[in-house]
Amino acid sequence: MNTHKNKTAIGTNDHIRQLLDQNHPQDALNLINHVGHDSAPMKNAQGVCLLRLGRIEEAINVFREITFRGYVCVPSDTPVVYQTNFAMAMLLANHKEGVIDIVSRLDEKQYPAVGRIRSALRKWEKSLGFFQKLLYKAGIYPDKAIPIDFAPGDLE
């Protein structure tokens, strides 16, 4: 890639981050769609926009593509941000088993997004009634949604 394209990509990434920070995910998604989303980082940004717009199933598809890259299991060289964003999409879709499977393999101390997701899981678990907790411990996940108190998805 030449220097001009690198500067353009950096400027675009900065603009996307700024739009997301200002809570304008649709504008960020429009920008991504305008410049193209062929690279994994741009697909990740697209998925974050979709999460923040509440288009969860679309976000899952985007994150699944960049996280699994056609494999059955997550390849060891998959960036953690893609894995945590996929886990977040699964959390918002109320697919608890997928969330737990992904975050159980990642270090909460090393990756803040893992800590945020695990904290949401712990709060959810504490909110369960006695029988719901028993079912959860037995591997049967209550249908009760896991609330979050932060903007879902990370660019890096």
The 8 nearest C-alpha neighbors of each residue, nearest first, counted from 0:
[[1, 4, 5, 2, 3, 6, 8, 7],
 [0, 2, 4, 3, 5, 6, 7, 8],
 [1, 3, 5, 4, 6, 0, 7, 8],
 [4, 2, 6, 5, 1, 7, 0, 8],
 [3, 5, 7, 1, 6, 2, 8, 0],
 [6, 4, 2, 8, 7, 3, 9, 1],
 [7, 5, 9, 3, 4, 8, 10, 2],
 [6, 8, 4, 10, 5, 9, 11, 3],
 [9, 7, 11, 5, 10, 6, 4, 12],
 [8, 10, 6, 12, 11, 7, 13, 5],
 [11, 9, 7, 13, 8, 12, 6, 14],
 [10, 12, 14, 8, 13, 9, 7, 15],
 [13, 11, 15, 9, 14, 10, 8, 16],
 [12, 14, 10, 16, 11, 15, 17, 9],
 [13, 15, 17, 11, 12, 16, 10, 18],
 [14, 16, 12, 27, 18, 17, 13, 11],
 [17, 15, 13, 19, 14, 18, 20, 12],
 [18, 16, 14, 20, 15, 19, 13, 21],
 [19, 17, 23, 21, 15, 20, 16, 27],
 [18, 20, 22, 16, 21, 24, 23, 17],
 [19, 21, 17, 22, 18, 16, 23, 15],
 [20, 22, 18, 19, 23, 17, 24, 16],
 [23, 21, 19, 20, 24, 18, 51, 17],
 [22, 24, 18, 19, 26, 25, 21, 27],
 [25, 23, 27, 48, 19, 26, 22, 28],
 [26, 24, 28, 27, 23, 29, 48, 52],
 [27, 25, 29, 28, 24, 23, 30, 18],
 [26, 28, 24, 30, 15, 25, 29, 18],
 [29, 27, 25, 31, 30, 26, 48, 45],
 [28, 30, 26, 32, 27, 31, 25, 33],
 [31, 29, 33, 27, 28, 32, 34, 26],
 [32, 30, 28, 34, 33, 29, 35, 36],
 [31, 33, 29, 35, 30, 34, 28, 36],
 [32, 34, 30, 31, 35, 29, 28, 36],
 [35, 33, 31, 32, 30, 36, 11, 29],
 [36, 34, 32, 33, 31, 37, 41, 30],
 [35, 37, 41, 42, 38, 31, 32, 34],
 [36, 38, 35, 39, 41, 42, 40, 34],
 [37, 39, 41, 40, 36, 42, 35, 43],
 [38, 40, 42, 41, 43, 65, 37, 36],
 [41, 39, 43, 42, 38, 44, 154, 36],
 [40, 42, 36, 44, 43, 38, 39, 45],
 [43, 41, 45, 39, 36, 44, 40, 46],
 [42, 44, 40, 46, 41, 45, 39, 47],
 [45, 43, 41, 47, 42, 46, 154, 40],
 [44, 46, 42, 48, 43, 47, 28, 41],
 [45, 47, 58, 49, 43, 48, 44, 61],
 [48, 46, 152, 50, 44, 49, 45, 51],
 [49, 47, 24, 45, 51, 46, 50, 28],
 [48, 50, 46, 52, 54, 58, 47, 51],
 [51, 49, 47, 53, 52, 48, 55, 54],
 [50, 52, 48, 53, 49, 47, 151, 24],
 [51, 53, 49, 50, 54, 48, 24, 25],
 [54, 52, 50, 55, 51, 49, 91, 48],
 [55, 53, 49, 52, 57, 50, 56, 58],
 [54, 56, 58, 53, 57, 50, 88, 59],
 [55, 57, 59, 58, 54, 60, 92, 88],
 [58, 56, 60, 59, 55, 54, 61, 49],
 [57, 59, 46, 55, 61, 56, 49, 60],
 [60, 58, 56, 62, 57, 61, 88, 63],
 [59, 61, 63, 57, 58, 62, 64, 56],
 [60, 62, 58, 64, 59, 63, 46, 57],
 [61, 63, 85, 59, 65, 64, 60, 66],
 [64, 62, 60, 66, 61, 65, 67, 59],
 [63, 65, 68, 61, 62, 66, 67, 60],
 [66, 64, 68, 62, 63, 67, 39, 61],
 [67, 65, 63, 64, 81, 62, 68, 82],
 [66, 68, 73, 70, 69, 63, 64, 65],
 [69, 67, 64, 65, 70, 66, 63, 73],
 [68, 70, 67, 71, 64, 65, 66, 63],
 [71, 69, 67, 72, 68, 73, 74, 66],
 [70, 72, 67, 69, 73, 68, 74, 66],
 [73, 71, 70, 74, 67, 69, 75, 66],
 [72, 74, 67, 66, 75, 70, 77, 71],
 [75, 73, 76, 77, 72, 67, 70, 66],
 [74, 76, 77, 73, 78, 72, 79, 67],
 [75, 77, 74, 78, 73, 79, 66, 67],
 [78, 76, 74, 75, 66, 79, 73, 81],
 [79, 77, 80, 81, 76, 82, 66, 75],
 [78, 80, 82, 81, 83, 77, 110, 105],
 [79, 81, 83, 82, 78, 155, 84, 153],
 [82, 80, 84, 79, 83, 78, 66, 85],
 [81, 83, 79, 85, 80, 84, 66, 86],
 [84, 82, 86, 80, 85, 81, 87, 79],
 [83, 85, 87, 81, 152, 86, 82, 80],
 [84, 86, 88, 82, 62, 83, 87, 81],
 [87, 85, 98, 83, 89, 84, 88, 90],
 [88, 86, 90, 84, 89, 85, 83, 91],
 [89, 87, 85, 91, 90, 86, 59, 55],
 [88, 90, 92, 86, 94, 87, 91, 98],
 [91, 89, 87, 93, 92, 88, 94, 98],
 [90, 92, 88, 93, 89, 87, 55, 145],
 [91, 93, 89, 90, 94, 88, 55, 56],
 [94, 92, 90, 91, 95, 144, 89, 145],
 [95, 93, 89, 92, 90, 96, 97, 98],
 [94, 96, 98, 97, 93, 90, 99, 89],
 [95, 97, 99, 98, 94, 100, 140, 89],
 [98, 96, 100, 95, 99, 94, 89, 101],
 [99, 97, 86, 95, 101, 96, 100, 90],
 [98, 100, 96, 102, 101, 97, 103, 95],
 [101, 99, 97, 98, 103, 102, 96, 104],
 [100, 102, 98, 99, 103, 104, 86, 97],
 [103, 101, 105, 104, 99, 100, 113, 98],
 [102, 104, 100, 101, 105, 99, 106, 98],
 [105, 103, 102, 101, 106, 100, 99, 107],
 [106, 104, 102, 103, 107, 113, 101, 110],
 [107, 105, 109, 108, 110, 104, 113, 102],
 [106, 108, 114, 113, 110, 109, 111, 105],
 [109, 107, 106, 110, 111, 114, 113, 105],
 [108, 110, 106, 107, 111, 105, 113, 114],
 [109, 111, 107, 112, 113, 108, 106, 114],
 [112, 110, 114, 113, 107, 115, 109, 108],
 [113, 111, 115, 114, 110, 116, 83, 107],
 [114, 112, 107, 116, 111, 115, 110, 117],
 [113, 115, 107, 111, 117, 112, 116, 118],
 [116, 114, 112, 118, 113, 117, 119, 111],
 [117, 115, 119, 113, 118, 114, 120, 112],
 [116, 118, 120, 114, 119, 115, 113, 121],
 [117, 119, 121, 115, 120, 116, 114, 122],
 [120, 118, 116, 122, 117, 121, 147, 123],
 [119, 121, 117, 123, 118, 122, 124, 116],
 [120, 122, 124, 118, 123, 119, 117, 125],
 [123, 121, 125, 119, 124, 120, 118, 126],
 [122, 124, 120, 126, 121, 125, 145, 119],
 [123, 125, 121, 126, 127, 122, 120, 132],
 [126, 124, 122, 123, 127, 121, 128, 132],
 [127, 125, 123, 124, 122, 128, 121, 132],
 [128, 126, 124, 125, 131, 132, 129, 123],
 [127, 129, 131, 130, 132, 126, 125, 133],
 [128, 130, 132, 131, 133, 127, 134, 126],
 [131, 129, 133, 132, 128, 134, 127, 135],
 [130, 132, 134, 128, 133, 129, 127, 141],
 [133, 131, 135, 129, 130, 134, 127, 136],
 [134, 132, 130, 136, 131, 135, 137, 129],
 [133, 135, 139, 137, 131, 132, 136, 130],
 [134, 136, 132, 139, 140, 138, 137, 133],
 [135, 137, 133, 138, 134, 132, 139, 140],
 [136, 138, 134, 135, 139, 133, 140, 132],
 [139, 137, 135, 136, 140, 134, 96, 133],
 [140, 138, 135, 134, 137, 141, 136, 133],
 [139, 141, 135, 138, 142, 134, 95, 96],
 [142, 140, 143, 131, 139, 135, 134, 132],
 [141, 143, 144, 140, 93, 95, 94, 145],
 [144, 142, 141, 145, 93, 127, 123, 140],
 [145, 143, 93, 146, 142, 91, 123, 90],
 [144, 146, 123, 147, 143, 120, 119, 90],
 [147, 145, 144, 119, 148, 123, 91, 122],
 [148, 146, 149, 119, 145, 150, 151, 116],
 [147, 149, 146, 150, 119, 151, 115, 145],
 [150, 148, 147, 151, 115, 152, 146, 119],
 [149, 151, 152, 51, 148, 147, 153, 50],
 [152, 150, 149, 51, 50, 87, 153, 47],
 [153, 151, 47, 84, 150, 87, 50, 154],
 [152, 154, 155, 47, 80, 84, 151, 112],
 [153, 155, 44, 43, 152, 47, 80, 16],
 [154, 153, 80, 40, 81, 79, 43, 78]]
